Every structure is written in structure tokens, then in C-alpha cells.
Amino acid sequence: MNYPRCVFFLIGLLCIVMMSAFSQIGYEDYSNVFFYPHELEPMDLLQDGQGGPAIKITGKTVLVWVDIEPEMDFAHPTCYILISSGGIRIEKGKFWPVLNGKTILMNEISKYAFLSPCSLESDDASGLVDWIDIYIYPHELTLRDKLVDGLSGDQLKVYPNTLLIWVDLLPGAKFVHPTAYILVSKHGTRVEKGMWWPELNGKIICYGEKNKIGVVSPFKVMRLLLDSMIDE
């Protein structure tokens, strides 16, 4: 066997791989997160694409739609986040949302300003739950951030470049009560249950805030190539 030739071949192959990797540094992969600026009602017809399957609206609902692959023009992964006093649902899709026969959130030039917190009234006939508050944290979370469910001390896993939507399911409560964390990133969208106000890097956030924050929609959630390799 010609060992010198094998060594040179392996070195050359390694150089090609390294050059390919470094040539992609700075490459950006991203998702667009849209906040529809009006509450949906049960009489609204929401569909995944023209003529697509209907997504049931059971009560007053805030729609957050995630275009996971914005550069694709045809069928591609999308995600519907439906927030109401009755709970939070995540529905997978393949097309742009269609509301009452009209395609929405496609090729939008004007960016909607979404106010946070958003108070959503309840349709609960019992009157036990009057409303919920929805907060959108205005900055992406990174691997350096530590997100904890308040006094419980439970830490929530944060992927690189994550958008935090926090839902206070019982805003009138001053102590432990049901809350929800919606975490949106290129790694996926998930909902985590909580019992306290969120704590970020040792500081309580989304508690007693009087000034409403305008969040730009669509909110671009990035994923850098090098970051994306950390947990995969």
C-alpha cells in the first residue's frame, strides 16, 4: 500500500470539507413569525391554503403563523399557533393561511405592529376566567440565556435564536397559577406548562408591565449554521 499517497488523499479530503464549512459561515436560515392583528371568531373559516383542510376556531383566538421556510414558493412546512382561553393548539400546515376565502400573510409589504401584552377576553360562560394576557418577548433568546419558570426553578430548554411567547392564563392571580410558554425556533415550536412568571437570566419579566411593547410582524427567527449544529 502506498501510505504517502493515502495520507495526502486524506489531507486533501479534509481540506475540501473544511473549505466547504467555512465558506458557509454567515449563511442564515430563518423563519418568519406573523401575528395576525385581529382576533378570530368561531364564525371565521381558517384553512391551510385555498381549498385546504379547515382549522377549527372554537372561541376568540389569536393566530400566530410561522412560515418555516419563507424562501419556498409552493408547498412547504408551516405552523399555526392558536391561542385562546380554552388552550393553546399547534397545527402543522403546508401552505399560506386562508381566512374566509382570502389568502392572508402572503407577500405582505406593510408590517403589522403587534402590541404586547395582548388581552384576550374569554368566552367561558361560567365567568370563572375573564381573560388571558399574551406577551411576546421583543428579543430572541440565545444559548447564553437562562429561562426559568419563576419560583419553581424549572429551567426551560432554549435553542439558539428562540422567540418567547408567554401566556398568563389567569392574570388576576398574584401567586402560583397556570401559565404557558410558547417557544418558536428553527428547531420547532413547542408549548411548556408553567406556574409562575418567567425569569430570564435572574430577572422576572412580563410581570406588572404597564407600557405595551410594539412587536414587528413578521418577526424573523434566525438560525446560524454553526449554532444549528450544536443540538443536532
Legacy VTK file of the C-alpha trace (Angstrom):
# vtk DataFile Version 3.0
C-alpha trace
ASCII
DATASET POLYDATA
POINTS 232 float
0.000 0.000 0.000
1.244 3.480 -0.857
0.919 5.153 2.561
2.184 8.633 1.491
-0.435 8.749 -1.261
-3.204 7.743 1.203
-2.056 10.398 3.666
-2.081 13.116 1.003
-5.525 11.950 -0.149
-6.949 12.188 3.386
-5.381 15.607 3.933
-6.848 16.845 0.649
-10.300 15.477 1.536
-10.151 17.167 4.953
-9.205 20.483 3.346
-12.181 20.271 0.966
-14.576 19.612 3.865
-13.146 22.483 5.928
-13.273 24.902 2.990
-16.888 23.959 2.364
-17.807 24.531 6.010
-16.012 27.864 6.310
-17.465 29.074 3.034
-20.912 28.786 4.622
-20.129 30.766 7.765
-22.576 33.611 7.879
-25.195 31.652 5.955
-28.549 32.469 7.534
-31.503 30.149 7.845
-34.644 31.784 9.188
-38.373 31.542 9.775
-40.960 34.320 9.666
-43.411 34.582 12.566
-46.592 36.505 11.717
-49.049 37.868 14.275
-52.485 38.305 12.732
-53.686 41.695 14.041
-57.355 40.751 14.632
-58.957 38.172 16.889
-60.520 35.205 15.142
-64.102 34.252 15.994
-65.871 30.870 15.763
-67.703 32.027 12.618
-64.371 32.572 10.811
-63.225 29.905 8.363
-59.481 29.321 8.596
-57.927 26.974 6.044
-54.444 25.749 5.232
-54.323 27.014 1.653
-57.101 27.585 -0.877
-59.452 24.612 -0.684
-57.293 23.089 2.055
-58.389 21.498 5.329
-60.237 23.724 7.778
-58.657 24.590 11.136
-61.438 24.819 13.720
-61.842 28.036 15.713
-63.756 27.343 18.935
-63.652 30.774 20.562
-61.893 34.130 20.444
-58.435 33.242 19.185
-55.114 34.924 18.476
-53.449 33.497 15.372
-49.669 33.266 15.164
-48.470 31.759 11.888
-44.912 30.522 11.327
-43.530 30.307 7.803
-40.758 27.831 8.489
-39.189 28.036 5.020
-40.008 31.537 3.666
-37.867 31.134 0.555
-40.105 28.366 -0.784
-42.977 29.418 -3.076
-45.064 26.258 -3.099
-45.974 23.592 -0.521
-43.558 23.725 2.420
-43.628 23.322 6.220
-45.649 25.927 8.134
-47.136 26.093 11.608
-50.343 27.547 13.053
-50.273 28.602 16.715
-53.808 29.175 18.011
-54.066 30.877 21.415
-57.374 31.118 23.267
-58.644 30.985 26.843
-59.561 27.359 26.181
-55.963 26.381 25.497
-53.110 26.564 23.003
-53.055 24.441 19.860
-50.305 23.911 17.317
-51.351 22.740 13.868
-48.920 21.828 11.093
-49.534 23.170 7.605
-48.119 23.251 4.093
-49.486 26.479 2.620
-50.291 30.093 3.442
-53.333 30.617 5.662
-56.676 31.410 4.041
-59.216 33.291 6.147
-62.807 33.444 4.913
-61.690 32.680 1.372
-58.840 35.216 1.263
-55.148 34.376 1.461
-53.510 36.310 4.309
-49.917 36.997 5.384
-48.523 36.324 1.902
-46.234 38.874 0.251
-47.106 41.406 2.947
-45.350 44.730 2.397
-46.739 46.602 5.395
-45.575 45.075 8.660
-48.195 44.842 11.354
-47.378 46.295 14.768
-48.487 43.811 17.418
-48.930 45.180 20.927
-47.714 43.090 23.835
-49.304 42.238 26.194
-52.461 41.456 24.261
-55.539 40.824 26.435
-57.892 38.223 25.036
-61.371 38.044 26.539
-62.812 34.670 27.436
-65.974 33.087 26.058
-66.267 30.899 29.145
-69.926 31.038 30.149
-69.064 30.170 33.759
-67.337 33.521 34.166
-64.506 31.864 36.104
-61.944 33.023 33.544
-62.424 36.567 32.284
-59.365 36.970 30.072
-55.810 35.888 29.341
-52.734 38.018 28.649
-50.318 37.207 25.827
-46.771 38.585 25.973
-44.224 38.491 23.159
-40.663 38.977 24.380
-39.172 41.507 21.918
-35.710 39.935 21.638
-34.572 36.490 20.525
-33.286 34.175 23.239
-29.875 32.567 22.716
-27.888 29.702 24.211
-26.445 32.156 26.726
-29.887 32.897 28.169
-31.314 31.018 31.146
-35.111 30.825 31.128
-36.745 29.619 34.341
-40.378 29.227 35.394
-40.188 31.647 38.329
-40.061 30.279 41.868
-40.464 26.683 40.705
-36.868 26.806 39.478
-37.756 24.661 36.459
-35.452 25.596 33.586
-36.802 25.550 30.055
-34.584 24.409 27.209
-33.755 27.248 24.826
-32.376 26.541 21.374
-30.266 29.109 19.527
-32.406 32.047 18.387
-35.776 31.402 20.032
-38.860 33.604 20.158
-40.680 33.504 23.505
-44.443 33.956 23.686
-45.680 33.773 27.281
-49.359 33.353 28.120
-50.722 34.297 31.529
-53.782 32.063 31.754
-55.038 33.647 34.978
-53.771 37.250 35.134
-55.782 38.093 38.253
-53.772 35.642 40.358
-50.894 37.060 42.374
-49.220 33.780 43.239
-48.880 30.332 41.659
-51.316 29.845 38.746
-51.430 28.264 35.254
-49.218 29.847 32.593
-47.807 28.663 29.268
-44.528 29.137 27.405
-44.621 29.003 23.603
-41.090 28.647 22.215
-40.572 29.171 18.480
-37.288 28.363 16.744
-35.952 26.634 13.639
-35.789 23.514 15.788
-39.579 23.519 16.074
-42.431 25.060 18.040
-43.436 23.717 21.426
-45.605 24.611 24.416
-44.414 24.192 28.001
-46.699 24.493 31.032
-45.733 26.855 33.836
-46.977 28.042 37.211
-45.145 31.355 37.659
-43.979 34.451 35.839
-40.947 33.797 33.636
-37.471 34.582 34.895
-34.771 35.388 32.353
-31.153 35.476 33.498
-32.215 36.010 37.099
-34.733 38.776 36.353
-38.515 38.425 36.352
-40.045 39.509 33.036
-43.639 40.071 31.866
-44.827 40.980 35.364
-46.666 44.182 36.169
-45.518 45.829 32.927
-47.653 48.868 32.145
-46.053 50.015 28.899
-47.113 47.975 25.896
-44.339 46.930 23.528
-44.865 47.037 19.770
-43.633 43.844 18.136
-42.940 43.888 14.414
-44.670 41.209 12.340
-43.275 39.177 10.735
-40.695 38.539 13.432
-37.654 36.920 11.850
-36.279 33.985 13.838
-32.756 33.221 12.682
-30.599 30.138 12.807
-26.914 30.473 12.017
-25.262 27.421 10.501
-22.783 26.957 13.326
-25.476 27.380 16.000
-27.747 24.868 14.304
-25.108 22.152 14.602
-24.933 22.362 18.402
-28.004 20.261 19.237
-28.351 18.200 16.107
LINES 1 233
232 0 1 2 3 4 5 6 7 8 9 10 11 12 13 14 15 16 17 18 19 20 21 22 23 24 25 26 27 28 29 30 31 32 33 34 35 36 37 38 39 40 41 42 43 44 45 46 47 48 49 50 51 52 53 54 55 56 57 58 59 60 61 62 63 64 65 66 67 68 69 70 71 72 73 74 75 76 77 78 79 80 81 82 83 84 85 86 87 88 89 90 91 92 93 94 95 96 97 98 99 100 101 102 103 104 105 106 107 108 109 110 111 112 113 114 115 116 117 118 119 120 121 122 123 124 125 126 127 128 129 130 131 132 133 134 135 136 137 138 139 140 141 142 143 144 145 146 147 148 149 150 151 152 153 154 155 156 157 158 159 160 161 162 163 164 165 166 167 168 169 170 171 172 173 174 175 176 177 178 179 180 181 182 183 184 185 186 187 188 189 190 191 192 193 194 195 196 197 198 199 200 201 202 203 204 205 206 207 208 209 210 211 212 213 214 215 216 217 218 219 220 221 222 223 224 225 226 227 228 229 230 231
